[in-house]
Amino acid sequence: MSDDFLALAQPGVQQLSPYVPGKPVDELARELGISPETIVKLASNENPMGASPRALAAINDALVELTRYPDGNGFALKSLLAERCDVQMDQVTLGNGSNDILELVARAYLAPGLNAVFSEHAFAVYPIVTQAVGAQARVVAAKAWGHDLPAMLAAIDCNTRVVFIANPNNPTGTWFDTDALNEFLQDVPPGVLVVLDEAYIEYADGGELPDGLEFLSAYPNLLVSRTFSKAYGLAALRVGYSLSTAVVADVLNRVRQPFNVNSLALAAACAALQDTDYLAQSRRLNDAGMQQLQDGFQVLGLSWIPSKGNFIALDLGQEAAPVYQGLLREGVIVRPVANYGMPNHLRITIGTPAENIRLLEALAKVLVRG
């Protein structure tokens, strides 16, 4: 009888599979009967440095107000973001992580009969938010594991309301340059909202990647989405944001849940945003770790997809599931990405030097065992 409620759900929801996060440390510890302290988790693109000391201090100061609702408008954080990003406060929308921003966009602009365009091997949340509101997902074949922007442009039709593009892309780590982004934005119809997902933009150094903020004034149909979960080390607090025209921000705020970002997250994000030393150290650690893993993969005779994120997609040249399971038995958690159409790859988060060594040693053991 309970199965009837699946049939009663919207058709798009019926066809969805729930988002599967990286395996938690405690879950693997229970399965193996070992201490959580012996497990290395490199599965969820978390910052291995831990949170900024300034963010932790801000959280501690905010604890005395736990009986109060958060500032529903997020004034302090919006003010800092507006100043940092050179926009007006009414162009900023706050989200419960950047995933929340993606869902707000879908709820506001998609519906049955309409569609969203995004790339093969793109973030799993794009099809989830699209199908959940009954819209059609138009998935464009990837090119060299990355976005084929001309093909995505060609996929836009009169029913397209949203295009999701990520730079760099998760889980492939691929990216496109400034000229490619500008050419794409020039040709997208003005009635189509382009969501530029820049969850990993802070890991780019200098002009390695285009800065979506530089295109906001020229393209009113552009929304830039970012997060504090990655380089800023606040994944547990779930705080993200978008920058767009004031009109688009107003629309998103009409469907945004009240108090969608909690007080501790608001306080921590304000402090983290101002801790420039922490951010610079995060980038240096990531750059060194990326090189460490690439050198290790080369020794093992393995290939990978070049990445501009804080992760790397390792190509095993064979089905990755057995290797994933073998790594779990060694107490190392990485991310299988067969659900992204990449059955031969594992996505590995850049860790500390010690964690990276542990991964490489475990990987060598598993490959030898076959």
Residue pairs with C-beta under 8 A, 6 or more apart in sequence:
6 14
7 14
10 132
10 133
10 134
11 134
12 130
12 131
12 132
12 133
12 134
12 135
13 131
13 132
15 131
16 127
16 128
16 131
16 132
17 339
19 124
19 125
19 128
20 339
21 44
22 41
22 43
22 44
22 333
22 335
23 41
23 43
23 328
23 333
25 36
25 39
25 41
25 333
26 36
28 39
28 328
28 331
28 333
29 35
29 36
29 39
31 328
32 328
32 329
32 331
34 331
38 331
39 331
39 332
39 333
40 331
40 332
40 333
40 351
40 355
40 358
40 359
41 333
41 349
42 332
42 333
42 334
42 348
42 349
42 350
42 351
42 355
42 359
43 333
43 334
43 335
43 347
43 349
44 235
44 335
44 349
45 170
45 200
45 230
45 309
45 310
45 311
45 349
46 229
46 230
46 233
46 235
46 349
47 230
47 231
47 232
47 233
47 235
47 282
47 310
48 285
48 289
48 349
48 350
48 351
48 352
48 355
49 233
49 278
49 281
49 282
49 285
49 352
50 233
51 233
51 234
51 268
51 272
52 232
52 233
52 268
52 271
52 272
52 275
52 278
53 275
53 278
54 271
54 272
54 274
54 275
54 278
55 232
55 233
55 234
55 268
55 269
55 271
55 272
55 275
56 268
57 271
58 267
58 268
58 270
58 271
59 264
59 267
59 268
61 267
62 263
62 264
62 266
62 267
63 264
65 263
66 263
68 263
69 259
69 263
70 259
70 261
70 262
70 263
70 266
71 263
71 266
72 258
72 259
74 94
74 261
74 266
75 89
76 266
76 270
77 94
77 239
77 241
77 261
77 266
77 269
77 270
77 273
78 89
78 92
78 94
79 89
80 270
80 273
80 274
81 87
81 92
81 241
81 243
81 273
82 88
82 89
82 91
82 92
84 273
85 92
85 213
85 243
86 213
87 213
87 216
87 243
88 246
90 246
90 249
90 250
91 216
91 243
91 244
91 245
91 246
91 249
92 241
92 242
92 243
92 249
93 101
93 104
93 241
93 242
93 244
93 249
93 252
93 253
93 256
94 239
94 240
94 241
94 256
94 260
94 261
95 101
95 104
95 239
95 240
95 241
95 242
95 256
95 260
95 261
96 238
96 239
96 240
96 257
96 260
96 261
97 227
97 229
97 238
97 239
97 240
98 197
98 199
98 225
98 226
98 227
98 229
98 240
98 241
98 242
99 125
99 240
100 238
100 240
100 256
100 260
101 223
101 225
101 240
101 241
101 242
101 252
102 125
102 126
102 129
102 164
102 195
102 197
102 225
103 125
103 129
103 132
104 252
104 255
104 256
105 129
105 162
105 193
105 195
105 223
105 252
106 116
106 129
106 130
106 132
106 133
106 135
106 162
107 129
107 133
107 255
108 251
108 252
108 254
108 255
109 161
109 162
109 193
109 251
110 116
110 129
110 130
110 133
110 134
110 135
110 161
110 162
111 133
111 134
111 135
112 133
112 134
112 135
113 135
113 159
114 135
114 136
114 159
114 160
114 161
115 130
115 135
115 136
115 137
115 138
115 157
115 159
115 160
115 161
116 126
116 130
116 135
116 136
116 137
116 138
116 160
116 161
116 162
116 163
116 164
117 138
117 140
117 152
117 155
117 156
117 160
117 162
117 163
117 164
118 126
118 127
118 130
118 137
118 138
118 139
118 140
118 152
118 163
118 164
118 165
119 139
119 140
119 142
119 146
119 147
119 148
119 152
119 165
119 166
119 169
120 139
120 140
120 141
120 142
120 341
121 142
121 145
121 169
121 171
121 172
121 340
121 341
121 342
122 147
122 164
122 166
122 169
122 170
123 164
123 166
123 169
123 170
123 171
123 197
124 339
124 340
126 137
126 164
127 137
127 139
130 136
130 137
130 162
131 137
135 161
136 159
138 155
138 160
140 147
140 148
140 151
140 152
140 155
141 148
141 151
142 148
142 172
143 151
144 174
145 172
145 174
145 305
145 313
146 169
146 172
146 174
146 175
146 176
147 165
147 166
147 167
147 169
147 174
147 176
149 165
149 176
149 180
149 181
149 183
149 184
150 184
152 163
152 165
152 184
153 184
153 187
153 188
156 163
156 188
156 189
156 192
160 189
160 192
161 191
161 192
161 193
162 192
162 193
162 194
162 195
163 188
163 192
163 193
163 194
163 195
164 195
164 197
165 184
165 194
165 195
165 196
165 197
166 196
166 197
166 198
166 199
167 175
167 176
167 181
167 196
167 197
167 198
167 201
167 209
167 210
167 212
168 174
168 175
168 200
168 203
168 204
168 209
168 307
168 308
168 309
169 175
170 199
170 200
170 309
170 311
171 311
171 313
171 335
171 337
171 340
171 342
171 345
171 347
172 305
172 307
172 313
172 342
173 305
173 306
173 307
173 308
173 309
173 311
173 312
173 313
174 305
174 306
174 307
174 308
175 208
175 209
175 308
176 210
177 209
177 210
178 207
178 210
181 196
181 210
181 212
181 215
182 210
182 215
184 194
185 194
185 215
185 218
185 219
185 222
188 194
188 221
190 220
190 221
191 221
192 221
193 221
193 222
193 223
193 248
194 219
194 221
194 222
194 223
195 223
195 225
196 212
196 215
196 222
196 223
196 224
196 225
197 225
198 212
198 224
198 225
198 226
199 225
199 226
199 227
199 229
199 230
199 240
200 230
200 231
200 308
200 309
200 310
201 209
201 211
201 212
201 226
202 230
202 231
202 232
202 279
202 282
202 283
203 230
203 231
203 282
203 283
203 286
203 308
203 309
203 310
204 308
205 283
205 287
208 308
209 308
212 222
212 224
212 243
213 224
213 243
215 222
216 222
216 224
216 243
216 244
216 245
220 245
220 247
220 248
222 244
223 242
223 243
223 244
223 248
224 242
224 243
224 244
225 240
225 241
225 242
226 240
226 241
226 242
226 243
227 239
227 240
227 241
228 234
228 237
228 239
228 240
228 265
228 268
228 269
228 272
228 273
229 235
229 238
229 239
229 240
230 310
231 279
231 282
231 283
231 286
231 310
232 269
232 272
232 273
232 278
232 279
232 282
233 272
233 278
233 282
234 265
234 268
234 269
234 272
237 262
237 264
237 265
237 268
237 269
238 261
238 265
239 261
239 265
239 266
239 268
239 269
242 249
242 252
244 252
261 269
272 278
272 279
285 350
285 352
286 310
286 350
288 353
289 350
289 351
289 352
289 353
289 356
290 307
290 312
290 350
292 353
292 356
292 357
293 312
293 348
293 350
293 356
293 359
293 360
294 304
294 312
296 356
296 359
296 360
296 363
297 303
297 304
297 314
297 360
300 360
300 363
300 364
300 367
302 314
302 315
302 316
302 317
303 314
303 315
303 317
304 312
304 313
304 314
304 315
305 312
305 313
305 315
305 345
307 313
310 349
310 350
311 347
311 348
311 349
311 350
312 347
312 348
312 350
313 337
313 342
313 345
313 346
313 347
313 348
314 345
314 346
314 347
314 348
315 344
315 345
316 323
316 344
316 345
316 346
317 344
318 344
319 343
319 344
320 336
320 337
320 338
320 343
320 344
320 345
320 346
321 336
321 338
321 343
323 346
323 363
323 366
323 367
324 334
324 336
324 346
326 362
326 365
326 366
326 369
327 333
327 334
327 346
327 359
327 362
327 363
327 366
330 362
330 365
330 366
331 362
332 358
332 359
332 362
332 363
334 346
334 347
334 348
334 349
334 359
335 346
335 347
335 348
335 349
336 346
336 347
337 345
337 346
337 347
348 359
350 356
351 358
351 359
